[in-house]
Amino acid sequence: MRSSTDQLHNVALQGPKSRDILEQVIWTPPTVSELGWFRFTIGRIGGFEGAPVVVSRTGYTGELGYEIFCHPKDALTVFDAIWQPHGLMPLGLQALDMPCIEAGIGFAVPPQSKSQDFIGREALTRRKENPQRKLFGLENGGDETIGHGDCVHVGRAQIGMITSITRSPILKKTITLARVEVTTSKIGTEVEVGKLDGHQKPSSASSVTIPRRREYVRDDLFATRLTLVGA
């Protein structure tokens, strides 16, 4: 293994129009439209003499999306080719965290659809049959700061931990995902988030349902309609 940080740059294009945009930008066989989930291909920007890239159908936004990898010296060329002609808005990691909070990834390891054996199948089966924890949503009742990894309590008993957090500009409140014990995951449960150490006041919150997100994917090969469920 070796570090490749100084030789690799990444631009992510996520959203329902990402496929159509990249088909105009990336020159590659096979075409971008032929890429299945978690697949990648090599290509070039614009034509066979353009900047070399690797395109993968990946991302953690819960939307149809792609990531484009290139050498840092070509990063501006790649960014400008994607962004400028289409009037897109560049977004950072905090913006990514907002859609990420609704994304489910259980579809990534579906034992029921894999006939071949693989390391971890038995453990996954045991976990599914006897779940110990469940992912559910929290609405923060105040303006206290909540961080990734903060403890979730009912009284003085710790029942779980914060896994994702973002400030919703629409709801005007902090929303989070927490992994908690199944025995205390009932919707409407009042909890406290934070450290019970006497130095920092814990934040009050209540459990809520996690929104469903549906993505209708135009896919000439698979005609797929994918439903991502947050829990």
C-alpha positions in Angstrom: 0.0 0.0 0.0 1.1 3.6 -0.6 -0.3 7.0 -0.1 -1.7 8.5 -3.3 -3.1 11.8 -1.9 -0.7 13.9 -3.9 -1.7 12.1 -7.2 -5.5 11.9 -6.8 -8.3 14.5 -6.9 -12.0 13.9 -6.7 -15.0 15.8 -8.1 -18.5 14.5 -7.2 -21.5 15.1 -9.4 -24.7 14.1 -7.7 -28.4 14.5 -8.6 -31.0 13.3 -11.1 -29.3 15.1 -14.0 -25.8 13.8 -13.3 -25.9 11.0 -15.9 -27.1 13.3 -18.7 -24.5 15.9 -17.9 -21.6 13.4 -17.8 -22.6 11.8 -21.0 -21.9 15.2 -22.6 -18.6 15.6 -20.8 -16.9 12.2 -20.6 -15.5 10.4 -23.6 -15.3 6.8 -22.8 -16.2 3.3 -23.8 -18.5 2.1 -22.3 -20.7 5.2 -22.0 -21.6 6.6 -18.6 -25.2 5.4 -19.0 -23.9 1.8 -19.0 -22.3 2.0 -15.6 -24.1 0.0 -12.9 -24.1 0.7 -9.2 -20.6 0.8 -7.7 -19.0 0.2 -11.1 -16.3 2.4 -12.7 -14.7 3.1 -16.0 -11.7 5.1 -17.4 -12.3 8.0 -19.8 -11.2 11.5 -20.9 -12.7 14.9 -20.7 -14.3 16.0 -24.0 -12.4 13.6 -26.4 -9.6 11.1 -26.8 -7.0 13.8 -26.2 -8.6 15.3 -23.1 -7.6 14.9 -19.4 -7.7 11.3 -18.3 -10.2 10.4 -15.5 -11.8 7.5 -13.7 -15.6 7.7 -13.4 -17.4 5.7 -10.8 -21.1 5.4 -10.1 -20.8 6.1 -6.4 -21.5 8.7 -3.7 -23.3 8.9 -0.4 -26.0 11.5 -1.1 -28.8 8.9 -1.7 -29.2 10.3 -5.2 -28.2 9.1 -8.6 -24.6 10.3 -8.8 -21.0 9.9 -9.9 -17.5 10.6 -8.7 -14.7 11.7 -11.1 -11.1 11.0 -10.1 -8.2 12.7 -11.8 -4.6 13.9 -11.2 -4.5 17.2 -9.2 -3.0 19.0 -12.2 -6.2 18.2 -14.2 -8.6 19.1 -11.4 -9.5 22.6 -12.7 -10.0 21.3 -16.2 -12.4 18.6 -14.9 -14.2 21.0 -12.6 -14.7 23.6 -15.3 -15.9 21.1 -17.9 -18.6 19.9 -15.5 -19.6 23.0 -13.7 -19.4 26.0 -16.1 -21.6 24.9 -19.1 -24.5 23.7 -16.9 -24.9 26.4 -14.3 -24.3 24.1 -11.4 -23.7 25.1 -7.8 -20.6 23.9 -6.0 -21.3 22.4 -2.6 -19.1 21.3 0.3 -19.2 18.5 2.9 -21.9 20.1 5.1 -24.2 20.2 2.1 -23.5 16.5 1.5 -24.3 15.7 5.1 -27.8 17.0 4.6 -29.0 14.4 2.0 -26.7 11.8 3.6 -28.8 11.8 6.7 -31.8 10.2 4.8 -29.7 7.6 2.9 -29.9 3.9 3.7 -27.1 1.5 2.8 -28.6 -1.8 3.6 -29.0 -2.6 -0.1 -25.2 -2.7 -0.4 -25.0 -6.1 1.3 -28.2 -8.1 0.5 -27.6 -11.7 1.6 -31.0 -12.8 0.3 -29.9 -12.0 -3.3 -26.4 -13.4 -3.2 -26.2 -17.2 -3.8 -22.4 -17.3 -3.3 -21.0 -17.6 0.2 -19.0 -14.8 1.5 -17.1 -13.9 4.7 -19.6 -12.4 7.2 -22.8 -14.0 5.9 -23.4 -16.0 9.0 -22.8 -12.9 11.2 -25.2 -10.8 9.1 -27.9 -13.5 9.4 -27.5 -13.6 13.2 -27.7 -9.8 13.4 -30.8 -9.7 11.2 -32.6 -12.3 13.2 -31.6 -10.8 16.6 -31.2 -7.1 16.1 -29.7 -5.3 19.1 -29.8 -1.7 17.8 -31.9 0.3 15.4 -31.3 3.5 13.4 -33.8 6.3 14.1 -34.2 10.0 13.8 -34.0 12.7 16.5 -35.3 16.2 16.5 -33.3 18.5 18.8 -35.5 20.5 21.1 -33.0 23.3 21.7 -29.9 25.1 20.3 -27.3 23.2 22.2 -24.4 21.8 20.2 -24.6 18.1 19.3 -21.7 16.3 17.8 -21.0 13.0 16.0 -20.5 10.3 18.6 -22.4 12.0 21.4 -24.2 9.7 23.8 -28.0 9.3 23.8 -29.5 8.8 27.3 -32.9 8.0 28.8 -32.4 9.1 32.4 -28.8 8.2 33.3 -28.8 5.1 31.1 -27.0 5.3 27.8 -29.1 3.7 25.1 -27.2 4.7 22.0 -24.9 7.1 20.0 -25.3 9.9 17.4 -24.1 8.7 14.0 -25.0 11.6 11.7 -26.0 15.2 12.3 -27.0 18.3 10.3 -28.8 21.6 10.7 -31.9 21.7 8.5 -32.4 25.1 6.8 -36.0 24.2 6.1 -37.0 22.9 9.5 -34.9 25.5 11.3 -33.7 22.8 13.7 -31.0 20.2 14.2 -31.8 16.8 13.0 -29.7 13.7 13.6 -29.6 9.9 13.2 -28.8 7.8 16.2 -28.2 4.1 16.7 -30.1 3.0 19.8 -31.1 -0.1 21.6 -34.2 -1.7 20.0 -36.0 -1.7 23.4 -36.0 2.1 23.5 -36.5 3.0 19.9 -40.2 3.7 20.0 -41.2 6.8 18.1 -41.8 9.7 20.5 -39.4 8.6 23.1 -37.9 11.6 25.0 -34.1 11.4 25.3 -31.1 13.5 26.2 -28.0 13.9 24.0 -24.6 14.8 25.4 -22.3 14.0 28.2 -23.7 13.6 31.7 -20.5 14.9 33.3 -21.8 18.0 35.1 -19.8 20.3 32.8 -22.1 20.5 29.8 -25.9 20.5 29.8 -27.3 17.7 27.7 -29.7 18.6 24.9 -33.3 17.3 25.0 -34.6 15.5 21.9 -37.4 13.2 20.8 -37.4 10.3 18.3 -39.1 10.7 15.0 -39.6 8.7 11.8 -36.9 8.8 9.2 -38.2 10.1 5.8 -38.3 7.8 2.9 -36.5 8.9 -0.3 -37.4 7.5 -3.7 -35.1 7.8 -6.7 -36.5 6.9 -10.0 -33.4 5.9 -12.0 -33.5 5.9 -15.8 -31.3 2.9 -16.6 -31.5 1.4 -20.1 -29.8 -1.8 -18.8 -31.8 -2.5 -15.7 -34.9 -0.2 -15.7 -34.4 0.1 -12.0 -36.6 1.9 -9.5 -34.7 2.1 -6.2 -36.2 3.0 -2.8 -33.8 4.0 -0.1 -35.1 3.7 3.4 -33.3 5.3 6.3 -33.9 2.5 8.8 
